Amino acid sequence: MSSRFTRATIAVAASVALAVSAAPAATAVQAETEHRGTLPGGGSYVLYEPADWNGTLLTWSPGYGGGGGVATAGPSAEVVEWLTDQGYAVAGAAAGSGWAVEELLDAQPDVVAQASGLLGEPEHVIAWGSSMGGQISVALLEQNPDVFDGALPLCGSIAGAIPMLNASLDGTYALKTLLAPGDTALELVDVTDEPARQAAFRAVVETAQQTPEGRARIALAATLAQMPTWSQAGTERPAKHDIHAQQEQLARIFLWGAVSPRQPLEQRAGGNFSWNTGVDYVRALRDSGQHALVRDLYRDAGLSLEADLAALNAGERIAADQDAVAYMQRNATPTGDISDPVLSLHETGDAAPTIGQAGTYADRVRAHGGQDLVRQAFVDRPGHCAYADAEVAAMVTALQERLDTGRWANVAQPRALNVRADEISAASGLERGGSFAQLKPGVMLRPEREPAP
């Protein structure tokens, strides 16, 4: 990183001696050495030092609630071991709990400082993580261009919490308005009792799923939240015209994908950061890509889709708290203004985040003139962060090649990634998984970063 390493270099002089003395004795793990310690701002870190360092440091951010307060350095012990065998130094932080975006954004540059003090200045520093940690990774790159040289978000909500929870609000608003408008336990925002809210939505969905009318309305609500029609791991992809199998997938993912925990995030933000003022639900359904599915289910149920859409457009809307929105913009709803490369990985059947997050983030990067900096890879299957170890390893080495050469060439193309994953799996025994797929993702129906006027 040469002269770009500013904040971390300043921090290390004051902190590394204390952290090393507080850490337990280094433990040999095959060819690697484990270092653990505390961070100057609170929390802890772990660093796995390889026997022969290649100059690259990877800093891992966990997903929501991940780690249980113990710092981890990657998605699995097998991946961490493989990376250190290849010469990578891998590190991670534990800071805060739950939606700990703010704490991890502060902690990770300090992790880089600790690693620099122990190993020497890295040539490349990659921010990576899964789910919430993927979101943190792109935010770290954006907010700390003097510290991080690249980002590798896995299944990350890289367009941020604001559009993700706006999509969830559209789904829960539609479900409540059409199926249980008088049920006060169906809290849409300003949540006071998350477990009771979750239970109330579950009861409504389970009851509605027993009738054709309820199934049609669940499909409409799930579609407005952009839930995928193939969402359940271990199931076959529903046939293109099998509207009932697709609806079942939507119903089964709705609670996990659309009724995502809101109260912890609102507590962090100091209020409600979601809104649906100004949303035209007729247009939203038309742009969803699943209009025909919803229309056919309504026809089978003998319901008027136009009447239900009119009811949604006429319903009482929800405005956001400006201060809460500003908090989530900082922690973190990335702008896409970057100067270093991002390589992201997504499952097409993920519901939190949906694949539209990939397209929306790419659009933001493009708007800032950075289209040559971002590449996105996909595996065509349902699930959330269910990547095989060899798939993850292939992504790391592809981004490494981009950093080494300054060019993407074809390293992020499905064919090249499949070859890498095959070779890594054959040589190491890491689980291979499926195949990378060629895909152009759509965008979110609600890509906003700023609240509606």
C-alpha positions, 0 to 999 in steps of 0.5 A: 500500500506504500504511502496510502497507509495513513490512519492505520500507520498512525494508530499502530504506534500507540496501540500495538504494544498494548494489544500484543502484551494483552493477547494470549501467547501465539499458538501455532496452527499448522503453518500459521500463527494466531494472534488475538488482542483488544482494539483501542476503541473496544472489541477484539481482533484475531490475526492468522499470520502465514508462515510465508506472507504474500503481502495481502491482508484480508479483514473479515466482517461477520454477518448480523449477530455473527461471532458471538463476541469472538473475532473470526477471520473468514466464513469457515475454518477451512477457508481460513486455513487454505488462505494462510497456506497460500500465504494470505494474512487473514484477520477479523474483528468482534465489536458491538452486537447485532446490527453492529455496523457502526462499531465494525466500521470503526474497528476494522481500520484498527485491525489493519493497524494491529496487523501492520504492527505485527507483520509489517505494512501490507501490499494489499488490504482487502475488506471482505465479509458476508451479509451485513459484513458484505455491506460493511466491506464496501462501506469500508472501501468507500470511507477509508480509501487510504486503508483498503485496496479492494472489497469482496462482499459475499451475499452482502446488502451492498446497496444498504439498509435503507433500500432493503428495509424500504422493500420490506416495508412495501411487503409488510404494508401490502400484507397488512392492508389487504389481509389484516388492516386492524391488527395492531400487532402487525407493526410496520415501523417504530417497532416496540415488540419484535418477537410479537410482531414476528409472531403476528405476521406468521399467524396472518401468513399461515392463515392466508396461505389456506385460501386462494384469495390469501395466497394471491395476496401473499404473492402480491406482497412478496412481489412488492418486496422483491422476494424470489420465486425460488427461495428454498434450499433443497427444492427444485426450481419451480417450472416457469408456468407453475404459478402455485409452486412459485407462490409457495416459494414466495409464501415460505420466504416472506417471513424471513425475507420481508418481515426482517428484524426491524426493531434493533435497527431502529434502536440503532438509528434512533427512529424509523428510517423507512418510508413509502410516501410517494410509492405507486404500487401499480407501477411497482408491480408492473416493474417487478418482473412478476406481474404476470404471476400475481395477475394469474393468481388473482384470476384463479382466486376470483379477486380484482387485482386492480381493486387491491392495488387501488387500496394500497395506493389509497392507504395511509402512508408512512414517512421516515425520521430524517435523523434516522435516515441520516444515521443509516446513510452513514452506517451504512448505505454506500454511495458507490463512489469508489476508487478501488475494485469491488468483486461481489458474490450473490445467490439468485435465490437470496431474499435478504438481500435480494439480488436487486441489491447487486444491480442497484449498487452497480448502478451507483458505481456507474453513476460515479464513473467507476464502472470499470472497478466493479465486477459481480459474480453469481451462483444460480440457486436459493439460499443465503451465504451458503457458498462452498469453500472452493467458490469463496477461495476462487473469488479471493484469488480472482480479486488478488489477480485484479489487484496484482495486474490492475486489470480484470481481463476475464478473471471474474467471468463465470468460466474463469471462476469455475476453472479456479474453483475446480482447480482449488477443490481438486488440489485442496479438497475444499468443497466445490459447490455448484457453478458460477452463472452468467447473469445480469441482475435487475435493480431494486424497486426502491433504490433510494438513499434519500427520503422522499420529499 
